[in-house]
């Protein structure tokens, strides 16, 4: 698949005779490239033969399209096919208008009150789109950052807090340098305040042979900047 152009990959997805495994490989190849707007009209065709669910990687491909998929999502949300309707509803929820902000804040507060650990990261990503207008959600996002049992969700909470109000996040960025999740360590490398402890930790990440190439590269870039500042 790596040798095929984006148009050729889309053609494979559009062909009703393409085997499911081949479509999976085509979607995986597309997800490694810049988002392809030509995928949008093909999405309704990318379900399993029984119509019960989408093919693997379809949701990821649509998520990567971002706002480009919103117009089509209005039609998907009205579809009689449950998986397509659910996908359309999710796209629209991920790109809410101003009228959705109070409901999203209440949703996050309710998730905290109920100690719902699965789902608040998606709510956080939706709130992040409102920037400073979502300031009311910041205290709850901090609580989720501190207490979530799902380490992979911390990245979403920290990104949302940064989008809403970056004041007072220095400690969280510094702590992120020791996080078990690569994406969170990358945020720490980019934004932790300059100081002996943080620069020393970034140097450890740069030189650690067990680290991921992305983390080591980010650490090298940070330390190469003047005074190690991003």
KOLVEXZA-565032 format. One record per residue (C-alpha): residue in three letters; z, y, x. Coordinates in steps of 0.05 Angstrom, whole numbers, padded with zeros to 5 digits, always signed. Example, Ala and Ser with C-alpha at 12.3 -4.5 7.8 and 13.67 -1.06 7.14 Angstrom:
<recs>
Ala+00156-00090+00246
Ser+00143-00021+00273
</recs>
This chain:
<recs>
Unk+00000+00000+00000
Unk+00013+00047+00058
Unk-00061+00050+00072
Unk-00080+00071+00001
Unk-00087+00143-00021
Unk-00045+00171-00077
Unk-00104+00169-00125
Unk-00115+00095-00109
Unk-00042+00080-00123
Unk-00046+00116-00190
Unk-00109+00077-00207
Unk-00071+00012-00196
Unk-00016+00035-00243
Unk-00067+00056-00296
Unk-00104-00011-00294
Unk-00078-00058-00348
Unk-00099-00118-00306
Unk-00056-00099-00246
Unk+00000-00149-00237
Unk+00072-00126-00247
Unk+00090-00140-00174
Unk+00032-00098-00150
Unk+00052-00041-00195
Unk+00122-00045-00167
Unk+00094-00039-00097
Unk+00051+00019-00118
Unk+00111+00056-00147
Unk+00151+00043-00085
Unk+00095+00072-00043
Unk+00090+00133-00088
Unk+00165+00145-00084
Unk+00158+00151-00008
Unk+00108+00209-00016
Unk+00107+00278-00047
Unk+00115+00274-00123
Unk+00048+00259-00156
Unk+00037+00299-00220
Unk-00018+00249-00238
Unk+00036+00198-00252
Unk+00059+00235-00315
Unk+00006+00211-00364
Unk+00014+00139-00338
Unk+00089+00135-00352
Unk+00082+00107-00423
Unk+00041+00050-00394
Unk+00093+00029-00344
Unk+00137-00015-00387
Unk+00149-00090-00386
Unk+00102-00134-00426
Unk+00154-00142-00481
Unk+00163-00066-00486
Unk+00238-00070-00477
Unk+00246-00032-00411
Unk+00208+00007-00359
Unk+00183-00025-00295
Unk+00230-00019-00235
Unk+00226+00048-00199
Unk+00195+00085-00258
Unk+00258+00126-00271
Unk+00264+00144-00197
Unk+00191+00166-00196
Unk+00201+00209-00257
Unk+00266+00239-00230
Unk+00227+00260-00168
Unk+00177+00297-00211
Unk+00233+00342-00235
Unk+00213+00399-00281
Unk+00140+00377-00278
Unk+00157+00321-00327
Unk+00192+00364-00379
Unk+00131+00380-00422
Unk+00112+00307-00428
Unk+00184+00287-00439
Unk+00184+00322-00507
Unk+00131+00271-00529
Unk+00166+00213-00495
Unk+00231+00229-00530
Unk+00196+00220-00598
Unk+00164+00154-00580
Unk+00178+00090-00619
Unk+00188+00052-00554
Unk+00263+00055-00539
Unk+00259+00057-00463
Unk+00208+00113-00464
Unk+00247+00153-00515
Unk+00310+00145-00473
Unk+00273+00166-00411
Unk+00246+00228-00446
Unk+00315+00246-00472
Unk+00344+00240-00402
Unk+00290+00284-00371
Unk+00303+00338-00423
Unk+00379+00332-00413
Unk+00369+00339-00338
Unk+00332+00405-00348
Unk+00374+00438-00401
Unk+00367+00508-00429
Unk+00423+00559-00430
Unk+00446+00536-00498
Unk+00467+00469-00468
Unk+00518+00497-00418
Unk+00580+00497-00463
Unk+00566+00426-00485
Unk+00558+00402-00413
Unk+00623+00435-00392
Unk+00659+00402-00451
Unk+00626+00336-00433
Unk+00652+00339-00362
Unk+00722+00358-00386
Unk+00720+00300-00435
Unk+00699+00252-00381
Unk+00757+00274-00338
Unk+00807+00267-00395
Unk+00782+00197-00411
Unk+00778+00179-00336
Unk+00706+00160-00344
Unk+00683+00145-00274
Unk+00611+00126-00291
Unk+00567+00184-00312
Unk+00602+00248-00290
Unk+00557+00252-00229
Unk+00497+00260-00276
Unk+00534+00313-00315
Unk+00550+00348-00249
Unk+00476+00349-00230
Unk+00458+00380-00297
Unk+00512+00433-00290
Unk+00489+00450-00220
Unk+00423+00476-00249
Unk+00462+00534-00281
Unk+00491+00559-00215
Unk+00547+00610-00221
Unk+00541+00610-00297
Unk+00576+00542-00296
Unk+00638+00568-00261
Unk+00683+00541-00316
Unk+00665+00471-00293
Unk+00686+00481-00220
Unk+00760+00459-00227
Unk+00739+00395-00261
Unk+00686+00381-00209
Unk+00738+00388-00154
Unk+00783+00338-00190
Unk+00727+00288-00194
Unk+00712+00299-00120
Unk+00784+00283-00102
Unk+00796+00224-00148
Unk+00731+00188-00164
Unk+00733+00114-00143
Unk+00658+00116-00133
Unk+00644+00145-00064
Unk+00569+00152-00079
Unk+00585+00204-00133
Unk+00619+00253-00086
Unk+00552+00280-00062
Unk+00535+00302-00132
Unk+00602+00337-00142
Unk+00597+00373-00076
Unk+00525+00395-00088
Unk+00545+00420-00157
Unk+00604+00459-00130
Unk+00559+00490-00076
Unk+00509+00512-00129
Unk+00563+00541-00174
Unk+00611+00573-00124
Unk+00612+00560-00049
Unk+00677+00597-00038
Unk+00733+00552-00013
Unk+00688+00492+00002
Unk+00700+00494+00078
Unk+00753+00439+00075
Unk+00709+00394+00032
Unk+00651+00401+00079
Unk+00695+00386+00139
Unk+00724+00325+00104
Unk+00654+00302+00088
Unk+00641+00289+00162
Unk+00685+00228+00156
Unk+00657+00205+00089
Unk+00631+00133+00081
Unk+00568+00157+00046
Unk+00509+00180+00088
Unk+00488+00234+00039
Unk+00557+00265+00039
Unk+00561+00264+00116
Unk+00494+00300+00117
Unk+00523+00355+00073
Unk+00582+00361+00120
Unk+00538+00365+00182
Unk+00497+00421+00150
Unk+00555+00463+00123
Unk+00622+00446+00156
Unk+00652+00508+00188
Unk+00644+00516+00262
Unk+00706+00496+00301
Unk+00728+00449+00356
Unk+00747+00392+00309
Unk+00684+00395+00267
Unk+00637+00403+00326
Unk+00671+00346+00361
Unk+00662+00302+00300
Unk+00589+00321+00294
Unk+00580+00303+00367
Unk+00609+00234+00352
Unk+00560+00226+00295
Unk+00503+00247+00340
Unk+00521+00195+00393
Unk+00543+00138+00348
Unk+00493+00080+00356
Unk+00516+00052+00290
Unk+00499+00115+00252
Unk+00435+00123+00212
Unk+00376+00158+00245
Unk+00379+00214+00193
Unk+00452+00229+00208
Unk+00442+00228+00283
Unk+00381+00274+00277
Unk+00419+00323+00232
Unk+00477+00324+00281
Unk+00431+00338+00339
Unk+00399+00396+00301
Unk+00466+00426+00282
Unk+00493+00422+00353
Unk+00429+00451+00382
Unk+00436+00514+00339
Unk+00472+00574+00370
Unk+00547+00559+00372
Unk+00533+00497+00331
Unk+00526+00537+00266
Unk+00477+00519+00212
</recs>
